[in-house]
Amino acid sequence: MIKKFTIIILLFFTVISCGKKGDPKYVDPNKKAEIKKVSVNLA
């Protein structure tokens, strides 16, 4: 009885802790690079 109760509680907390996590997003705080377009005319 006690074993079943503890297993149920452990599974409950495991499911809750896994559900809180979202997708990881990388945020660069020092983003200074810019993308510049360069056009080359071949004549």
N, C-alpha and C positions, 0 to 999 in steps of 0.2 A: 504494500500500500504506500509506504513512504517512498520507495524507489520510483513507483509510477508517478507520484506527485512531483518529485524532484525532476524527473525527466520531462514531464509536461511543462514545468516552469522554465527549465533550461531551453527547451525548444521554443517556447513562447518568446523569451528574451532574444534568442538567436534570430528569429523571424523579424522581430521588431528592429533590431540593430541592423540587419541586412537591408531592410526596406527603407531606412533613412538615407542611405547613400545615393547620391545622384551621379550623373555623368561628370567626370573630371574635365575641367576647362582650364586651359593654360592661358594665363594673363601675364603678359610681359610688362612690368611696371616701367621699364626704361626703354620703351620702344621709340627709337629715333630714326630708324631706317625708312627711307622713302623709295617708292618705286617710280623711276623716271622712264618715260617712253622716249625712245630714240628712233627717229625715222631716217633711213638711208636711201637716197635717191641714186640709182644707177642709171647714168645717161650715156 
